Amino acid sequence: MNYLSLKKFVLRTPVAPMDQTCKDRIMKLIPPHLLEGPRLQTILAGLMEEINDLFNKSIQMSNIQHILIKPEVKGLEHEKAGPPPTEPLGLNFMRPWHDQYQERRTRLKNNLHILQPTHSAILELCQTKLLSNKLVDISDYSGVGLGGGSPIGYAVCPCSLFYIDNLGPL
């Protein structure tokens, strides 16, 4: 019974309200045409109230999971408490990702085969005929901090826009 009284005490502790920036980010996800009209405003107010309730409940459950340890006694079998969930395996954001990204990109490039013949024909046409066409020549601006002193340009292709470094003058 001591656990239940401690749980009630933890549930009664005040929870900091959701930050206004979080609410603003949620509101930005809603298309503008859904923000108009009195009926939609009432639905939106109900939605924000539900979001606030879910936020408060999740913070309270997190507090219970971090503060209390449920004892193994009779009568508490159906209590939803315990240690917080473990972190997902394989998601270590502390290590550098760039090398792994480059390796996977190279592997995709080597093993990704185009099965549609027209796609490979269009890609070959783009790479052979249209690669030398420049859309923008910004080699004059290389001394201003773009490209680190190397001339940079963009080639036009109907299927994509390729970035090309170290292009010669037009």
C-alpha positions in Angstrom: 0.0 0.0 0.0 3.0 2.3 0.5 3.6 2.1 -3.3 0.1 3.2 -4.2 0.3 6.2 -1.8 3.7 7.2 -3.3 2.2 6.8 -6.8 -0.7 9.1 -5.9 1.8 11.7 -4.5 3.9 11.5 -7.7 0.7 11.9 -9.8 -0.3 15.0 -7.8 3.0 16.8 -8.4 2.5 19.6 -10.9 3.7 19.0 -14.4 5.2 21.8 -16.5 2.9 22.7 -19.3 3.9 22.0 -22.9 6.2 24.6 -24.4 4.5 27.1 -26.7 7.1 26.4 -29.5 6.0 22.7 -29.5 2.4 23.8 -29.9 3.4 26.2 -32.7 5.2 23.4 -34.5 2.1 21.2 -34.2 0.0 24.0 -35.6 2.4 24.4 -38.6 1.7 20.8 -39.5 -2.0 21.5 -40.1 -2.8 22.9 -43.6 -3.9 26.5 -43.6 -7.3 25.8 -45.1 -8.2 23.6 -42.1 -7.6 26.5 -39.7 -10.5 28.5 -41.0 -14.1 28.4 -39.9 -15.8 28.3 -36.5 -16.5 24.6 -36.6 -12.9 23.8 -37.5 -11.8 26.1 -34.7 -13.7 24.1 -32.1 -12.3 20.8 -33.5 -8.9 22.3 -33.4 -9.4 23.5 -29.8 -10.5 20.0 -28.8 -7.4 18.5 -30.6 -5.1 20.8 -28.7 -6.8 19.9 -25.4 -6.3 16.2 -26.2 -2.6 16.8 -27.1 -2.1 18.6 -23.8 -3.8 15.8 -21.9 -1.7 13.2 -23.6 1.5 15.2 -22.9 0.6 15.5 -19.2 -0.2 11.8 -18.9 3.0 10.8 -20.6 5.1 13.1 -18.4 3.3 11.7 -15.3 3.9 8.1 -16.4 7.6 9.0 -17.1 7.9 10.4 -13.6 6.4 7.3 -12.1 8.7 5.1 -14.1 11.8 7.1 -13.2 11.0 7.7 -9.5 9.2 4.6 -8.3 10.1 0.9 -8.4 7.1 -1.4 -8.3 7.6 -4.0 -5.6 6.6 -7.6 -6.2 3.7 -7.8 -3.8 0.2 -9.2 -4.0 -2.4 -6.7 -5.3 0.0 -4.8 -7.6 -0.1 -7.2 -10.5 -2.2 -5.0 -12.8 -0.3 -1.8 -12.1 1.3 -0.3 -15.2 4.6 0.8 -13.8 8.2 -0.3 -14.0 11.5 0.8 -15.4 11.4 3.1 -18.4 11.7 1.4 -21.8 15.2 0.6 -23.0 16.7 2.7 -25.7 16.4 1.1 -29.2 19.4 -0.9 -30.2 21.4 0.2 -33.2 20.6 3.9 -32.9 23.8 5.3 -31.5 23.9 9.0 -32.5 27.2 9.7 -30.8 29.3 8.1 -33.5 30.1 9.8 -36.8 27.7 8.9 -39.6 29.4 10.3 -42.7 31.7 7.4 -43.4 28.8 4.9 -43.0 26.7 7.1 -45.3 29.4 7.2 -48.0 29.9 3.5 -47.8 26.2 2.7 -48.2 25.8 5.2 -51.0 28.7 3.6 -52.9 27.2 0.2 -52.3 23.8 1.4 -53.6 25.4 3.0 -56.6 27.3 -0.2 -57.5 24.4 -2.6 -56.9 21.4 -0.6 -58.0 20.5 -1.8 -61.5 18.0 0.0 -63.7 15.6 -2.6 -65.1 13.6 -0.4 -67.4 15.5 0.1 -70.7 14.1 3.5 -71.4 15.4 4.8 -68.0 18.9 3.6 -68.8 18.7 5.2 -72.3 17.6 8.5 -70.8 20.3 8.4 -68.2 23.0 7.6 -70.8 21.7 10.4 -73.0 21.9 12.9 -70.1 25.4 11.8 -69.1 26.8 11.9 -72.7 25.0 14.7 -74.5 23.8 17.2 -71.9 26.4 17.0 -69.2 28.5 19.8 -70.6 25.6 22.3 -70.7 25.8 24.8 -67.9 22.8 26.4 -66.3 24.7 28.7 -64.0 28.4 29.6 -64.2 29.4 31.0 -60.8 33.2 30.7 -61.3 33.5 34.5 -61.1 32.2 34.3 -57.6 34.7 31.7 -56.3 36.7 34.3 -54.5 33.7 35.3 -52.5 33.5 32.1 -50.5 31.7 29.8 -52.9 33.6 26.6 -53.8 36.8 27.4 -52.0 38.5 28.9 -55.1 37.4 26.2 -57.5 35.1 27.0 -60.4 31.7 25.5 -59.8 28.8 25.0 -62.3 25.6 23.2 -62.8 24.7 21.0 -65.8 21.2 20.8 -67.1 19.6 17.4 -67.8 15.9 16.6 -68.4 16.0 14.0 -65.7 17.9 15.8 -63.0 20.2 18.7 -62.1 23.7 17.5 -61.6 26.2 19.3 -59.4 29.6 19.5 -61.1 32.8 20.7 -59.4 35.9 22.0 -61.2 34.3 22.7 -64.6 36.3 24.7 -67.0 35.3 28.0 -68.4 32.4 28.1 -70.8 
